[in-house]
Amino acid sequence: MQPAYYENLEEIQKKLWSMLDDAVVNRSSPFRIPVFICADQNDIDGRIVVLRKSDKNKNILQFHTDLRSPKVNILKKNKNASLVFYDKEQKIQLRVKVICEINNKNSVTEESWKKTQHISRRCYLTDSGPGSISDGPTSGMISKLEDFDYTMEQSEKGYENFTVVKCNIKSIEWLYLAAKGHRRAIFDIKNKKQNWLVP
């Protein structure tokens, strides 16, 4: 028996947003760690990010990064990017095209920083930015930080580097793999259109 979303565009939208919303709170969700791809002319780059916010009403997705991360410089030159989600068990893939907004030291980051746990704040306390050259293997942190020997108050220094990437969705492409026959659809948020596609 095929699921309700097999041949129903409205049900597909319900399903994909329920999966995105779940991924924000469910650490075991495959949708929690999508691949984020950005590019500036010949410099194309991809990496795993952690989904931190999903908002269907505003059509946005968010993740956190360090202001010193190379992807921030790429996004400053080209705000267009893509997120790819895949759930092997449910056989569902999403390709989400977005326009990115860099948020640092503003109301968006303030709201997210308050929710960021002590254990996660240390990522923003390194002396050098992500991707910096090192003489040897390193976490980039002094041993005190590696042992979590710092207070919440001390962690506030990391707020300077803490950055929220707000992804304004242009389109969502859905693919469902089924033995009976795959199903593919696109939801063009920008132009308020939706269409079935050949898988």
VMD Tcl script that draws the C-alpha trace (Angstrom):
set ca {
  {0.00 0.00 0.00}
  {1.37 3.37 -1.05}
  {1.50 6.27 1.44}
  {-0.92 9.22 1.16}
  {1.84 11.38 -0.29}
  {2.54 9.01 -3.21}
  {0.36 10.93 -5.69}
  {-0.87 13.96 -3.76}
  {1.04 17.25 -3.81}
  {-0.67 18.58 -0.69}
  {0.24 15.43 1.26}
  {3.83 15.67 0.00}
  {4.12 19.16 1.45}
  {2.69 17.99 4.79}
  {5.16 15.12 4.84}
  {8.28 17.09 3.91}
  {7.59 19.85 6.45}
  {6.85 17.32 9.19}
  {10.23 15.70 8.44}
  {12.02 19.06 8.52}
  {10.30 20.13 11.75}
  {11.14 16.78 13.37}
  {14.79 17.09 12.33}
  {15.20 20.28 14.38}
  {14.38 18.46 17.62}
  {15.20 14.83 16.79}
  {18.95 14.14 16.85}
  {18.49 10.76 15.13}
  {16.61 12.17 12.14}
  {18.57 11.80 8.87}
  {17.16 15.20 7.85}
  {18.97 16.81 10.80}
  {22.28 16.86 8.93}
  {21.79 17.94 5.31}
  {24.55 18.68 2.83}
  {24.91 22.43 2.27}
  {26.38 23.49 -1.07}
  {27.51 27.00 -1.97}
  {29.63 28.37 -4.78}
  {31.49 31.44 -5.98}
  {32.51 31.14 -9.64}
  {35.02 28.25 -9.66}
  {34.98 27.73 -5.90}
  {32.25 25.16 -5.25}
  {32.04 23.85 -1.72}
  {29.84 21.42 0.22}
  {29.64 20.23 3.79}
  {27.29 18.76 6.40}
  {25.43 21.27 8.57}
  {22.99 20.81 11.45}
  {19.44 21.98 10.85}
  {18.50 24.34 13.70}
  {15.21 25.85 12.55}
  {12.38 25.01 10.18}
  {9.57 27.49 9.55}
  {6.91 26.58 6.98}
  {5.00 29.85 7.34}
  {8.05 31.96 6.51}
  {9.63 29.33 4.22}
  {12.96 29.40 5.98}
  {15.55 26.93 7.26}
  {18.46 27.88 9.53}
  {21.79 26.51 10.65}
  {24.68 27.87 12.72}
  {28.26 28.52 11.69}
  {31.38 30.43 12.69}
  {31.74 33.93 11.19}
  {35.32 32.97 10.24}
  {34.20 29.90 8.25}
  {35.15 29.93 4.53}
  {31.50 29.42 3.55}
  {30.61 32.82 5.02}
  {32.95 34.55 2.56}
  {31.52 32.51 -0.31}
  {27.96 33.45 0.69}
  {28.89 37.13 0.90}
  {29.77 36.93 -2.82}
  {26.91 34.62 -3.83}
  {23.84 34.22 -1.62}
  {22.42 31.38 -3.71}
  {22.95 27.91 -2.24}
  {21.38 24.49 -1.93}
  {20.56 22.02 0.84}
  {20.23 18.29 0.12}
  {18.38 16.02 2.56}
  {18.03 12.24 2.32}
  {16.25 9.70 4.49}
  {17.34 6.19 3.48}
  {14.58 4.39 5.41}
  {11.76 6.55 4.09}
  {13.43 6.77 0.66}
  {12.83 10.50 0.45}
  {15.23 13.10 -0.93}
  {14.80 16.88 -0.85}
  {16.81 19.36 -2.90}
  {16.17 22.82 -1.51}
  {17.34 25.93 -3.35}
  {17.81 28.92 -1.06}
  {18.94 32.52 -0.78}
  {21.14 32.89 2.29}
  {21.27 35.67 4.82}
  {24.27 35.97 7.18}
  {23.30 36.98 10.71}
  {25.92 38.03 13.26}
  {25.41 40.04 16.46}
  {21.77 40.84 15.76}
  {18.31 39.83 17.02}
  {18.40 36.55 15.04}
  {21.69 35.46 16.59}
  {20.67 36.65 20.05}
  {17.61 34.40 19.98}
  {19.58 31.36 18.78}
  {22.58 31.96 21.08}
  {20.35 31.86 24.16}
  {19.23 28.35 23.12}
  {22.80 27.17 22.38}
  {23.98 24.77 25.07}
  {27.20 25.08 27.04}
  {28.69 22.04 25.27}
  {28.09 23.57 21.82}
  {29.37 27.06 22.60}
  {33.00 25.94 22.72}
  {32.99 25.60 18.91}
  {33.01 29.39 18.72}
  {35.79 29.89 21.28}
  {38.74 28.80 19.13}
  {41.57 31.28 18.54}
  {41.69 30.50 14.82}
  {38.78 30.08 12.45}
  {37.57 26.78 10.95}
  {39.86 25.58 8.14}
  {42.93 27.47 9.41}
  {46.32 25.83 8.79}
  {47.75 24.04 11.84}
  {51.21 22.61 12.64}
  {49.62 19.38 13.84}
  {46.33 17.64 14.65}
  {44.18 19.92 16.77}
  {40.67 20.75 17.89}
  {41.74 24.39 17.76}
  {41.00 24.79 21.46}
  {43.17 25.16 24.50}
  {43.07 22.02 26.70}
  {40.92 23.81 29.26}
  {38.14 24.17 26.70}
  {38.53 20.58 25.48}
  {37.78 19.47 29.04}
  {34.72 21.77 29.15}
  {36.37 23.65 32.00}
  {34.67 26.97 31.35}
  {31.56 28.69 32.65}
  {28.50 29.85 30.72}
  {29.68 33.38 31.43}
  {33.09 32.63 29.86}
  {31.36 31.05 26.88}
  {29.78 34.42 26.02}
  {33.03 35.37 24.25}
  {32.04 32.89 21.53}
  {29.04 35.05 20.61}
  {31.35 37.27 18.53}
  {31.92 34.37 16.10}
  {28.47 32.78 16.39}
  {26.58 33.20 13.13}
  {23.15 32.09 11.97}
  {22.65 31.36 8.28}
  {19.02 31.98 7.43}
  {18.04 30.15 4.25}
  {15.09 31.69 2.44}
  {13.60 28.92 0.32}
  {13.19 29.49 -3.42}
  {12.13 25.95 -4.29}
  {11.89 22.43 -2.89}
  {12.30 19.41 -5.12}
  {10.90 16.15 -3.74}
  {11.89 12.62 -4.76}
  {10.28 9.47 -3.37}
  {11.84 6.15 -4.34}
  {9.24 3.39 -4.68}
  {9.37 -0.08 -6.24}
  {6.03 0.59 -7.94}
  {7.49 3.73 -9.53}
  {9.37 6.74 -8.21}
  {7.57 10.05 -7.73}
  {9.13 13.48 -8.14}
  {7.69 16.96 -7.71}
  {8.81 20.55 -7.40}
  {7.38 23.31 -5.24}
  {8.40 26.71 -6.59}
  {7.95 28.90 -3.51}
  {9.14 32.06 -5.22}
  {6.61 31.84 -8.07}
  {3.92 29.99 -6.10}
  {3.81 27.05 -8.51}
  {3.96 23.27 -8.07}
  {4.49 20.55 -10.65}
  {5.05 16.84 -10.98}
  {8.40 15.91 -12.56}
  {9.65 12.79 -14.29}
  {11.82 10.97 -11.70}
}
mol new
graphics top color blue
foreach p $ca { graphics top sphere $p radius 0.5 }
foreach p [lrange $ca 0 end-1] q [lrange $ca 1 end] { graphics top cylinder $p $q radius 0.2 }
display resetview
